[in-house]
Amino acid sequence: MKSLLTFLSPALAFTFALTASAAPTTKPLKALLVIGGCCHDYATQKDLLEFGIEARANIQIDVCFSSDKGTKPSFPCYEKENWAEGYDVIIHDECAADIADPVIVTRILKAHRQGVPGVSLHCANHSFRVSPDFRKPLAAGTDGAIWFDYLGLQSSGHGAQLPIAVTYTDASHPITRGFENWTTIQEELYNNVMVHAGAKSLAKGRQGDSENTVVWTNEYGEKKTRIFSTTLGHRNETIADARYLDLVTRGLLWTCHKLGDDGKPAAGYGPAAR
């Protein structure tokens, strides 16, 4: 800019600079990535997700990372009552199978009940299980199903780490439009104990004779808050895969009503808008 202005007349240079500074910009979506806990390389995965998503859309991600590798990791961001204030969307990527205190889980869910969209990745679907009977179908709306009500799907475990053949079952949905089926590296295929009535499956995953929903959407609570979830994403290589990052980014934009029917970001929310 400076070198260009030296070749312009003073009046023209002023007009050019004023026009450039007044160019309209779109405020980025502000997302909070809550990540950490057992069984995964979250120290690496937090960066893969943050930089991978920000490279694909006009999104600013803050990270709430727990280095605790146990099943009850501590997340300082959850300690405040209004912990999600100021964020447009929350990305849940916790592995916290033994955080089962209904008070804590209810506080986490409060933001989503009030309308803050959510994205839930991999082990977040096996976290915050307040009922010891989570291996049995839990009726929607009951005290033991509060996290599954948010997700729209109840899962209790997975089999061996093997490649998963991913088939997009709704190719017309904005999140999946134009995506091609693919096969992951060694990943964990989460089971489906129960799929809630309001959940919409977007992709199935198959390992041998086992097939389960691995990508889906849900509308949560009275405000019908949009939730996007996938059980894929155990290994670093999967998370770094462009096909995975494209999927998660589209899912996030969809939850915030910033994804067109053609699968492209709404005006101002593509990567060039940053």
N, C-alpha and C positions, 0 to 999 in steps of 0.2 A: 504494500500500500504506500509506504513512505517513498520508495523509489519512483512509483508511478506519479505521485502528486508533484514531484519536482519537475515533471515535464508538462504540467498543466498550468494554465493561467491561474492567478490567485483566486479569482471569482469562481472559475470552474472547479478548481481544486476544493474550495469550500463546499460547493454544491455536491460534489462527488462524495466527499467525506461525510456530509450530513445525511445524504441518501443511504450510504453504506451503514452508518450507525443506526439509522432508523429502520433498517430492513427487519421485517417481521420475523420473529422466532417463536417456536413452540416450546413451552415449558416442558421439560422431560417428566415422564412419570417417575415417581419416587417409590422405590421398592425396598423392602427390608428382607434380607436373606438371613434366616435363622438356621444355623448349621452346626453340627457337631454331635459327639456321642460315640457309641460303640461301633466297632466292626468295619469302619471305612476310613479311607485316607482323606478325611475332611479338610486337613490343612492344605492339600492340593486342590481338592474339589471346589472349595469356596472360590478360589481364583479362577478355575476353569469356568464356573458358572457366571461369576461376576463379569469377567472380561468377555466371555462368549456371548452373553445376552446383550451387554452394552454395545458390542460391535454390530449387533443385528437390529437394534431399535433405539429410539430416543428415550432411554431409560437410565436413571441414575440409581445404582444399587448401594445401599449401606449394608454392612455385614455384622451380624451378631454371632460371633464364633465362640464355641466352647471347646477348649482343648481337652476336656475331661473325656476319656475314652470308655467310661463305664456306661451302664444302661440307665443311669439317673443323672445325666449331665446337668450342670447348672448354667442357665442362660440369664445373665443380668437384665437383659431387655424385658424379660417377662415379669420382673419384680414390681414394676409400676402398674397401677390399676389401668391407666390409659396408655398402655405400652405401644399401641399401634398408631397413636396420634401423629398426624403429619404424613402418613404413608398412604399411597394409592393402592398398594397391593403388598401382600406378605407371601414370601416364598418359604415354605416349610421344608427343610431337609434335615430334620433331626433324626437320630436313632436313639430313642428314649423309651424303650419298651417297658421299663419299670417306673416311669413317672405315671402313677396311677391315682394321685390325689385328686378327687373331683373338684376341689376348690381351685387348684392350679389349672386344671384342664378347662374348667368353666371360665376362668379369667382369660385364658388364651382364646377361647371361642367367642367371648363377648364381642370382640372387635368384628368378627365375621358375622355374627348375628346382627350387628349394627350396620353392616353393609360394606365392610372392607373385603375386597376379593382375596382369594387365596389360590396359591399354587402349591401342590403337595407332591414331593418327589421321593420315590423309592421307600426308604425306611420310615419316612414320616407316616406311611400307611400302616406301619406296625408299631406306632408310638401312641402314648396317652390312652392306653386301654384300661379303663377304670374298673372293668369287671373281670374277675378271675375266670369267668366262663366265656372268654372271648373266642374260644375255639368252637363254640356252639352258636347257631344263629341267634342274634339278639334283636328283638323286635324294635323297629324304628320308633323313636320317641321315648324309649325307656331310659332309665338312669344309666344303665351299663353301656348304652349305644351312643353316647353323646358325641364321641369322636367320629364314629362311623356315620352318624347322621350328617356331620359336616362333610365327610369324604363322599358319601353316597355309595360306599362299597365297604364291606367287611372282609378283611383278610387276616389269617392267623399264622401263616407260615409259608415256607417255600421248599423246593427240593434241591437237588444238586446243581452246582454251577455248570451249565451247559449252554450252547448257543440257543437263542430264542428266535424263531421265525415269526416276524411281526407282519401281520396282515391288517391293512386299514379297512375296516368294515363299513365306514361311512365316508366315502371319498368325496361327498358333496359338502361336507361341513367345512367352514372357513379354516379351521385349524389344520385339517388334513388335506385340503384341496391341492391336487397336483403332486402329492407325496407318493413315492413308490415304495412298495413293500420291501423289506430288508431283513437281514439276519444278523443278529448281534454276535459279539464274541461270547465267551462264557459269562452268563448272567444268571440271575435268580428269578425264576418264574413264580410269582406270588399266587397263592390260591385265591379263590373267590368263595368265601363262606356264604355270603349273601350280597346280592346287588340290589340296592334300594330302588323303589319304583321311579324316583325322579332322576336317577342317574342315566346317562346316555353313553353307551360304549362306542368308542371311536376306533379301537384297534384290539385285536386278539393276538395273544402270543402262544406259540406252540413249542413244546419240548416232547418229542416222541408222541405218546398217546394223550398227553395232558395239554389242554387248551384253556386259557383263562383270559378275561379282559385285562389288558395292560395299560390302556389309555382311555380316559373317560372324562365327562364333565358332570357337574351337579349344580343344582340351584338350592341354596341352603337358607333355611329359616323363612320367616315371614317376609323379609325383604328380597327373597330369592337371590341372595348374593351368589355371584358366579364363582365356581370353584373348578379348577382344572387339576387333574391328577394323572400321574403315571407311576407304575411300579418299577419301571426300568431305571437303571442308573446306579448299579453297584460299583462298577469298575471305572477307574480314571479314563481308560481308553474309550469307554462308551460315552461318558460325559463329554469328552473332547471331540467326539464324532459330530461332524456338521449336521448330520441327520437328526441327532438327538437335540442339539442346541437350537436348530430350526424349529423343532417340534415344541420345545419348552417355551421358546420366545413367542411363538404364535399363541400358545395356550395362555401365556401371561397377558398378551395384548387382548385376547378375546375376553378374559375375565374383566378387563377394564373398559370394554366396549370400544377398543381402539384397533379392531381388526375388521377389514372389509370382507364382504361376502366372497370376494375373489381370493382371499387368503393373504392379501397384502396389507401392510400397516396403514391405518388411516392417515390422512394428510398431516404431515408434521411429526409423525411418530416412526418414520423409517430411520435408518442409520445416518442418512445424509442431513437430517434435521438437527443433529447434535451441534 
